[in-house]
Amino acid sequence: MTGEPDGPEDGARGERIAKWLARAGVASRRDAERMIAEGRVRLDNRVVETPATFVQPGALVTVDGALVADAQRTRLFRYHKPDGLITTHRDPQGRPTVFEKLPPGLPRVVSVGRLDFSSEGLLLLTNDGALARRLELPANGWIRRYRVRVHGMVQERDLAALARGVTVEGVRYGPIEAGLDSRKGANAWLTIALQEGKNREVRRVMQHLGLHVTRLIRTAYGPFQLGSLPRGAVEEVNPKVLREQLGAGAAPAPPRPVRVAAQHSADGRRRPR
């Protein structure tokens, strides 16, 4: 596989096939390179042997024998993921997946990052695998926000200490903003904001504090918010908003603070988002 950047001559020669497949929404650029290495991609009925192969307009590209349509304009969608779905196209254990449950009429999409099986809330989807990979980069500085229900005795000083970062079982997590919203007996709702979004970060950090997560809802990913989007629904991000956030091919800018009216949160309470 190659990780070399596109050369200045790419416009005349066409587009590198891994990038082309990513823009067509087949997979991320890295996964497209893996498909090529496995011999699953054909260009004009010839097996593609290297991701450095160029695709000219009008060429026929197939993946696993299925024709891939020309790359579409980049589109981004907000999806309210229910719990009980795994964020993958295929699951060896046979669990239901996000992509099996999406409403009809969508183009082929990939997710921007993941939400685990028992988590819910905002999941961004795009038909452009290269965009998905870019939006996942921690260097973007985008904040992920969560509403978290925990069982256990919450110590507010422990939550405040997370702002300095924390190491759990040898894994270093960056600064986390965590605040107590409400408490009823041994159950509490927290608001948590972080940048890195490492695998199961919220659950592992809460467990480190002696708290068991019983519900985890992502409410925002950078400037994109869950809002009042119904569970299981998909809504496309306005192309103008997408251009404003991404710029002309540039990396996403840090989100500007947004103040909106109060609304019902995913747990049924009215709160500002």
Secondary structure per residue as TSV (DSSP state, phi and psi in degrees):
chain	resnum	aa	ss	phi	psi
A	1	M	-	360.0	151.1
A	2	T	-	-117.6	142.2
A	3	G	-	-114.9	13.1
A	4	E	-	-69.4	146.2
A	5	P	-	-71.5	160.0
A	6	D	-	-65.7	139.9
A	7	G	-	-83.1	167.5
A	8	P	T	-67.1	-16.7
A	9	E	T	-90.3	1.9
A	10	D	H	-61.2	-34.9
A	11	G	H	-58.7	-41.6
A	12	A	H	-73.6	-34.6
A	13	R	H	-88.1	-6.5
A	14	G	-	109.1	-152.2
A	15	E	E	-126.1	138.2
A	16	R	E	-59.0	139.1
A	17	I	H	-66.4	-33.3
A	18	A	H	-64.2	-41.3
A	19	K	H	-67.4	-40.2
A	20	W	H	-61.1	-44.6
A	21	L	H	-64.8	-36.6
A	22	A	H	-65.4	-44.3
A	23	R	H	-67.5	-26.2
A	24	A	T	-78.1	-5.4
A	25	G	T	81.9	14.5
A	26	V	S	-70.7	-44.2
A	27	A	S	-170.9	173.6
A	28	S	-	-66.2	164.4
A	29	R	H	-61.3	-39.7
A	30	R	H	-65.2	-42.7
A	31	D	H	-67.8	-33.7
A	32	A	H	-63.6	-38.7
A	33	E	H	-63.3	-37.9
A	34	R	H	-65.9	-41.6
A	35	M	H	-60.4	-40.0
A	36	I	H	-64.1	-44.9
A	37	A	H	-61.3	-29.8
A	38	E	T	-84.6	1.4
A	39	G	T	74.3	24.5
A	40	R	-	-93.5	-5.6
A	41	V	E	-112.6	134.6
A	42	R	E	-124.2	142.1
A	43	L	E	-120.4	118.1
A	44	D	T	49.7	44.3
A	45	N	T	68.5	18.9
A	46	R	E	-118.0	137.9
A	47	V	E	-64.0	130.1
A	48	V	-	-80.2	127.3
A	49	E	-	-102.3	-15.8
A	50	T	-	-146.1	142.8
A	51	P	T	-64.8	-12.8
A	52	A	T	-79.9	-0.9
A	53	T	-	-64.4	140.2
A	54	F	E	-101.4	144.0
A	55	V	E	-110.1	125.2
A	56	Q	-	-93.5	153.0
A	57	P	T	-53.7	136.1
A	58	G	T	88.7	-5.9
A	59	A	-	-70.0	154.3
A	60	L	-	-99.3	120.6
A	61	V	E	-120.0	131.5
A	62	T	E	-125.6	147.9
A	63	V	E	-126.0	120.7
A	64	D	T	55.1	34.5
A	65	G	T	84.9	-6.6
A	66	A	E	-97.6	133.4
A	67	L	E	-69.4	135.0
A	68	V	-	-101.2	126.4
A	69	A	-	-69.6	159.7
A	70	D	-	-56.5	149.3
A	71	A	-	-57.3	134.3
A	72	Q	-	-93.4	173.2
A	73	R	-	-62.4	148.5
A	74	T	-	-66.8	131.0
A	75	R	-	-131.7	146.3
A	76	L	E	-129.5	138.8
A	77	F	E	-127.8	145.1
A	78	R	E	-95.5	132.6
A	79	Y	E	-128.7	132.2
A	80	H	E	-91.9	94.8
A	81	K	E	-73.0	126.3
A	82	P	-	-77.0	162.2
A	83	D	T	-73.0	165.3
A	84	G	T	84.5	12.8
A	85	L	-	-125.5	141.5
A	86	I	B	-100.4	140.1
A	87	T	S	-87.0	79.3
A	88	T	S	-159.6	160.7
A	89	H	S	-80.7	-30.3
A	90	R	-	-140.5	138.8
A	91	D	-	-121.5	119.0
A	92	P	T	-58.8	-26.1
A	93	Q	T	-85.6	-1.4
A	94	G	-	76.9	16.1
A	95	R	-	-75.2	151.3
A	96	P	-	-63.9	142.2
A	97	T	B	-111.8	159.6
A	98	V	T	-54.7	-45.0
A	99	F	T	-74.6	-20.4
A	100	E	T	-75.4	-25.3
A	101	K	S	-102.4	1.5
A	102	L	S	-67.3	148.6
A	103	P	-	-61.2	154.0
A	104	P	T	-68.9	160.7
A	105	G	T	94.7	-4.0
A	106	L	-	-83.3	151.8
A	107	P	-	-70.3	172.5
A	108	R	-	-65.3	130.2
A	109	V	-	-131.0	159.6
A	110	V	E	-122.9	160.4
A	111	S	E	-91.5	152.3
A	112	V	S	-92.4	102.2
A	113	G	S	68.8	-160.5
A	114	R	-	-143.4	159.6
A	115	L	-	-121.2	135.4
A	116	D	-	-72.6	176.0
A	117	F	T	-54.1	-43.2
A	118	S	T	-97.1	5.3
A	119	S	-	-95.6	160.7
A	120	E	E	-141.4	176.7
A	121	G	E	108.8	-152.6
A	122	L	E	-71.7	123.8
A	123	L	E	-129.5	123.6
A	124	L	E	-84.3	138.9
A	125	L	E	-126.6	144.9
A	126	T	E	-145.4	153.3
A	127	N	S	-88.2	4.0
A	128	D	-	-118.2	102.4
A	129	G	H	-61.6	-32.5
A	130	A	H	-67.0	-38.0
A	131	L	H	-65.2	-41.9
A	132	A	H	-57.4	-44.9
A	133	R	H	-64.5	-38.9
A	134	R	H	-67.8	-40.7
A	135	L	H	-69.2	-19.4
A	136	E	T	-81.0	-14.3
A	137	L	-	-65.1	126.5
A	138	P	G	-58.8	-26.4
A	139	A	G	-62.3	-18.7
A	140	N	G	-65.2	-24.9
A	141	G	-	74.0	15.9
A	142	W	-	-74.6	137.8
A	143	I	-	-89.0	132.4
A	144	R	E	-99.8	128.2
A	145	R	E	-115.7	142.5
A	146	Y	E	-136.5	149.0
A	147	R	E	-104.3	127.9
A	148	V	E	-130.2	125.5
A	149	R	E	-98.8	129.3
A	150	V	E	-126.4	155.1
A	151	H	E	-113.5	127.1
A	152	G	S	139.3	177.5
A	153	M	-	-89.5	107.9
A	154	V	-	-79.6	127.2
A	155	Q	-	-107.7	113.5
A	156	E	H	-63.1	-28.3
A	157	R	H	-67.2	-33.1
A	158	D	H	-67.5	-39.3
A	159	L	H	-63.9	-43.2
A	160	A	H	-62.4	-35.8
A	161	A	H	-65.8	-20.8
A	162	L	G	-65.5	-18.3
A	163	A	G	-63.2	-18.6
A	164	R	G	-92.0	-0.4
A	165	G	-	87.7	165.5
A	166	V	E	-153.8	148.0
A	167	T	E	-109.3	126.4
A	168	V	E	-125.2	116.9
A	169	E	T	50.5	44.6
A	170	G	T	83.5	-3.2
A	171	V	E	-102.8	125.9
A	172	R	E	-91.3	123.3
A	173	Y	E	-107.4	139.8
A	174	G	-	-73.0	-175.7
A	175	P	-	-55.9	136.7
A	176	I	E	-128.2	129.5
A	177	E	E	-92.8	122.8
A	178	A	E	-137.3	131.4
A	179	G	E	-136.1	149.2
A	180	L	E	-86.7	123.2
A	181	D	E	-93.6	-45.6
A	182	S	E	-158.3	157.7
A	183	R	E	-141.6	137.5
A	184	K	E	-141.4	104.4
A	185	G	T	63.9	-127.9
A	186	A	T	-92.0	8.6
A	187	N	E	-113.1	144.0
A	188	A	E	-147.3	152.7
A	189	W	E	-106.9	133.7
A	190	L	E	-120.1	155.3
A	191	T	E	-111.6	128.2
A	192	I	E	-128.4	136.1
A	193	A	E	-131.7	136.1
A	194	L	E	-151.7	164.9
A	195	Q	S	-104.7	-38.4
A	196	E	-	-71.6	-50.1
A	197	G	-	67.4	42.3
A	198	K	-	-66.9	163.1
A	199	N	T	-53.9	120.6
A	200	R	T	55.5	32.1
A	201	E	H	-58.9	-49.6
A	202	V	H	-61.4	-46.7
A	203	R	H	-63.5	-40.9
A	204	R	H	-70.9	-38.3
A	205	V	H	-69.0	-41.4
A	206	M	H	-64.1	-40.1
A	207	Q	H	-62.1	-37.9
A	208	H	H	-60.2	-30.5
A	209	L	T	-88.7	5.1
A	210	G	T	81.0	22.1
A	211	L	-	-115.0	136.9
A	212	H	E	-102.7	122.1
A	213	V	E	-76.9	121.9
A	214	T	E	-106.3	-14.4
A	215	R	E	-157.7	137.4
A	216	L	E	-137.3	119.4
A	217	I	E	-124.3	117.5
A	218	R	E	-82.0	124.5
A	219	T	E	-103.0	-18.3
A	220	A	E	-156.8	147.2
A	221	Y	E	-130.9	101.5
A	222	G	T	60.3	-132.8
A	223	P	T	-79.8	-6.1
A	224	F	E	-94.9	128.4
A	225	Q	E	-118.7	151.0
A	226	L	-	-66.8	-41.5
A	227	G	T	56.4	-138.1
A	228	S	T	-99.4	17.6
A	229	L	-	-58.8	124.2
A	230	P	-	-64.8	152.6
A	231	R	T	-58.1	129.5
A	232	G	T	86.4	-5.0
A	233	A	-	-90.4	157.0
A	234	V	E	-126.1	138.4
A	235	E	E	-139.0	130.8
A	236	E	E	-74.5	139.0
A	237	V	-	-73.7	132.5
A	238	N	-	-54.8	129.7
A	239	P	H	-54.8	-34.4
A	240	K	H	-64.8	-43.1
A	241	V	H	-63.1	-41.5
A	242	L	H	-61.3	-44.4
A	243	R	H	-62.8	-41.1
A	244	E	H	-62.4	-38.5
A	245	Q	H	-77.5	-34.2
A	246	L	H	-97.0	-24.7
A	247	G	-	74.6	-174.3
A	248	A	S	-83.0	77.0
A	249	G	S	81.5	2.3
A	250	A	-	-87.3	166.8
A	251	A	-	-66.8	150.5
A	252	P	-	-58.2	141.3
A	253	A	-	-82.6	154.4
A	254	P	-	-57.6	143.9
A	255	P	-	-68.6	145.7
A	256	R	-	-86.0	143.4
A	257	P	-	-59.2	137.0
A	258	V	-	-123.6	129.6
A	259	R	-	-111.9	126.6
A	260	V	-	-134.1	171.0
A	261	A	-	-69.8	158.4
A	262	A	-	-65.5	152.0
A	263	Q	E	-150.7	171.3
A	264	H	E	-74.2	130.2
A	265	S	-	-83.5	174.8
A	266	A	T	-65.1	-17.4
A	267	D	T	-98.6	8.5
A	268	G	S	95.3	-7.5
A	269	R	-	-88.9	151.2
A	270	R	E	-84.1	133.0
A	271	R	E	-157.9	157.4
A	272	P	-	-75.7	145.6
A	273	R	-	-111.1	360.0
